[in-house]
């Protein structure tokens, strides 16, 4: 971090190796009577790697004006998804290697690149006004390991990321007194001022 009377900057870097993750799904087999049945499968040993950098700042060129912003760049991927033999209650064995295609795919939770830039002005007595530009990119489809194992989604679909987008928000507000011992605030905001159409996230159900 860095601090002066008019500038504050924070910078962070992180690295997380999430080892031995576990997931469960149902594998469909054909029973002795020809009807399909579902066998619960528990897989162990999944590894995901999360790393990234984050920077945010607040700058006051004058006491009544605040300029703020942030940038976050992450790289969250599945690092190792080993095939394995699962032993069932009846003594039989099932070898599961369907998840190996996940290696190197993004962990589908949220946008991995985000940024924002804002202005906040409070130079008018008891009144403030401001706005913010929001940006998101590298937006993967949200999925879970069992979605791939059950065949609901493929690696090609996951790699087809959504388009980046930017939105603009504006707001204005005013503080006021209510009697001698109470105060209040009235504010109005407009989100997505430019009426941008975008996809923030979607699961495999909506992506097909």
C-alpha positions as CSV (number, residue, x, y, z in Angstrom):
1,X,0.0,0.0,0.0
2,X,1.0,3.6,-0.5
3,X,-0.5,6.6,1.3
4,X,-0.2,10.4,1.0
5,X,-2.6,13.2,2.0
6,X,-4.2,13.1,-1.5
7,X,-3.5,9.6,-2.9
8,X,-4.1,6.1,-1.6
9,X,-3.0,3.0,-3.6
10,X,-3.4,-0.7,-2.7
11,X,-1.8,-3.6,-4.6
12,X,-2.3,-7.3,-4.0
13,X,-1.2,-10.5,-5.6
14,X,-2.5,-13.9,-4.7
15,X,-1.8,-17.5,-5.5
16,X,-4.0,-20.5,-4.4
17,X,-3.4,-24.1,-5.2
18,X,-6.6,-25.9,-4.3
19,X,-5.6,-29.6,-4.0
20,X,-7.7,-32.7,-3.6
21,X,-11.0,-31.2,-4.4
22,X,-13.9,-33.6,-4.4
23,X,-17.0,-33.8,-6.7
24,X,-19.9,-36.1,-7.0
25,X,-22.2,-37.0,-9.9
26,X,-24.5,-39.8,-11.0
27,X,-23.3,-42.2,-13.8
28,X,-26.1,-43.8,-15.8
29,X,-25.8,-47.5,-16.4
30,X,-28.1,-50.1,-17.8
31,X,-29.5,-52.5,-15.1
32,X,-30.0,-56.2,-15.5
33,X,-33.7,-55.6,-16.4
34,X,-32.7,-53.2,-19.2
35,X,-33.9,-50.1,-17.3
36,X,-31.4,-47.3,-16.7
37,X,-30.1,-46.8,-13.2
38,X,-27.9,-44.1,-11.7
39,X,-24.8,-44.9,-9.7
40,X,-23.4,-42.2,-7.4
41,X,-19.7,-41.6,-8.2
42,X,-17.4,-39.6,-5.9
43,X,-14.2,-38.3,-7.5
44,X,-11.2,-37.1,-5.5
45,X,-7.9,-35.4,-6.4
46,X,-9.1,-32.5,-8.5
47,X,-6.7,-29.6,-8.5
48,X,-7.4,-26.0,-9.4
49,X,-5.0,-23.1,-9.5
50,X,-6.0,-19.5,-8.8
51,X,-3.7,-16.6,-9.2
52,X,-4.0,-12.9,-10.0
53,X,-3.3,-9.3,-9.2
54,X,-5.5,-6.5,-7.9
55,X,-4.9,-2.7,-7.8
56,X,-7.2,0.0,-6.5
57,X,-6.7,3.7,-5.8
58,X,-8.4,6.8,-4.5
59,X,-7.1,10.2,-5.6
60,X,-8.2,13.6,-4.3
61,X,-6.9,16.4,-6.6
62,X,-9.0,18.8,-4.5
63,X,-10.7,18.2,-1.2
64,X,-14.2,18.0,-2.8
65,X,-13.4,15.7,-5.7
66,X,-12.5,12.0,-5.4
67,X,-11.2,9.9,-8.4
68,X,-11.2,6.2,-7.7
69,X,-10.7,3.0,-9.7
70,X,-9.5,-0.6,-9.6
71,X,-8.2,-3.3,-11.9
72,X,-8.4,-7.1,-11.2
73,X,-6.8,-9.7,-13.4
74,X,-7.1,-13.3,-12.5
75,X,-6.1,-16.6,-14.0
76,X,-8.2,-19.4,-12.5
77,X,-7.9,-22.8,-14.2
78,X,-8.2,-26.5,-13.5
79,X,-4.6,-27.7,-13.2
80,X,-5.0,-31.5,-12.7
81,X,-8.0,-33.7,-13.1
82,X,-6.8,-37.3,-12.9
83,X,-8.8,-40.3,-14.0
84,X,-9.5,-42.8,-11.3
85,X,-11.1,-46.1,-10.6
86,X,-14.2,-46.0,-8.5
87,X,-15.2,-49.2,-6.5
88,X,-18.9,-49.7,-6.3
89,X,-20.8,-51.4,-3.5
90,X,-21.4,-54.5,-5.5
91,X,-17.6,-55.0,-5.9
92,X,-17.5,-53.9,-9.5
93,X,-15.2,-51.1,-10.8
94,X,-15.8,-48.1,-12.9
95,X,-12.9,-46.1,-14.4
96,X,-13.8,-42.4,-14.9
97,X,-11.6,-40.3,-17.2
98,X,-14.2,-38.0,-18.6
99,X,-13.0,-35.0,-16.6
100,X,-9.4,-35.0,-18.1
101,X,-10.7,-32.5,-20.7
102,X,-11.0,-30.0,-17.9
103,X,-7.3,-29.5,-17.5
104,X,-6.4,-26.0,-18.5
105,X,-10.0,-24.8,-18.7
106,X,-11.1,-21.8,-16.7
107,X,-12.9,-22.3,-13.4
108,X,-16.3,-21.1,-14.4
109,X,-17.4,-18.7,-11.7
110,X,-17.2,-15.1,-12.8
111,X,-15.3,-12.7,-15.1
112,X,-11.5,-13.0,-14.6
113,X,-10.7,-9.5,-15.8
114,X,-12.6,-6.6,-14.2
115,X,-12.0,-2.9,-13.8
116,X,-13.8,0.3,-12.7
117,X,-13.3,4.0,-12.8
118,X,-15.3,6.5,-10.8
119,X,-15.8,10.2,-9.9
120,X,-17.4,11.5,-6.7
121,X,-17.9,15.2,-6.2
122,X,-19.2,16.8,-3.0
123,X,-18.3,20.5,-3.5
124,X,-22.0,21.6,-3.4
125,X,-23.3,22.1,0.1
126,X,-24.9,18.9,1.4
127,X,-25.0,17.5,-2.1
128,X,-22.9,14.9,-3.9
129,X,-22.9,13.6,-7.5
130,X,-20.8,10.9,-9.2
131,X,-20.5,8.2,-11.7
132,X,-18.7,4.9,-12.4
133,X,-17.5,3.1,-15.5
134,X,-17.5,-0.7,-15.0
135,X,-15.7,-3.2,-17.3
136,X,-15.6,-7.0,-17.4
137,X,-13.9,-9.4,-19.8
138,X,-12.8,-13.1,-20.0
139,X,-16.2,-14.3,-18.9
140,X,-16.5,-18.1,-18.9
141,X,-19.6,-20.1,-18.9
142,X,-20.5,-21.2,-15.4
143,X,-20.2,-25.0,-14.9
144,X,-19.1,-27.6,-12.5
145,X,-17.0,-30.8,-12.9
146,X,-20.0,-33.0,-12.8
147,X,-21.6,-31.1,-15.7
148,X,-18.8,-32.3,-17.9
149,X,-18.8,-35.8,-16.4
150,X,-22.6,-36.1,-17.1
151,X,-22.1,-34.8,-20.7
152,X,-24.1,-31.6,-20.2
153,X,-21.3,-29.4,-21.5
154,X,-18.2,-29.7,-23.6
155,X,-14.7,-28.1,-23.5
156,X,-15.5,-26.3,-26.8
157,X,-18.5,-24.6,-25.3
158,X,-16.6,-23.6,-22.2
159,X,-13.8,-22.1,-24.2
160,X,-16.3,-19.9,-26.1
161,X,-16.2,-17.0,-23.7
162,X,-18.8,-14.3,-23.6
163,X,-18.1,-10.9,-25.1
164,X,-16.6,-8.2,-22.8
165,X,-18.8,-5.3,-21.8
166,X,-18.8,-1.9,-20.1
167,X,-21.5,-0.1,-18.3
168,X,-21.9,3.5,-16.9
169,X,-23.7,4.3,-13.7
170,X,-24.7,7.8,-12.4
171,X,-25.9,8.9,-9.0
172,X,-26.8,12.1,-7.1
173,X,-27.8,12.7,-3.5
174,X,-28.3,15.2,-0.8
175,X,-28.0,15.1,3.0
176,X,-30.5,16.9,5.1
177,X,-31.4,17.5,8.8
178,X,-34.6,16.1,10.3
179,X,-35.1,18.2,13.4
180,X,-32.1,18.8,15.7
181,X,-31.0,15.3,16.4
182,X,-31.6,13.4,13.2
183,X,-30.3,13.5,9.7
184,X,-31.3,11.8,6.4
185,X,-30.2,11.3,2.9
186,X,-32.1,11.2,-0.4
187,X,-30.3,9.7,-3.4
188,X,-31.2,8.8,-7.0
189,X,-29.1,6.5,-9.2
190,X,-29.3,5.3,-12.8
191,X,-27.5,2.0,-13.6
192,X,-26.4,1.0,-17.1
193,X,-27.1,4.5,-18.4
194,X,-26.2,3.6,-22.0
195,X,-28.5,0.6,-22.0
196,X,-25.7,-1.8,-22.8
197,X,-26.8,-5.4,-23.4
198,X,-24.4,-7.9,-21.9
199,X,-24.1,-11.3,-20.3
200,X,-22.7,-11.3,-16.8
201,X,-22.8,-15.1,-16.4
202,X,-24.7,-18.1,-17.7
203,X,-24.6,-21.8,-16.9
204,X,-24.6,-24.6,-19.4
205,X,-28.4,-24.7,-19.5
206,X,-28.6,-21.2,-20.9
207,X,-25.5,-21.6,-23.2
208,X,-26.9,-24.3,-25.4
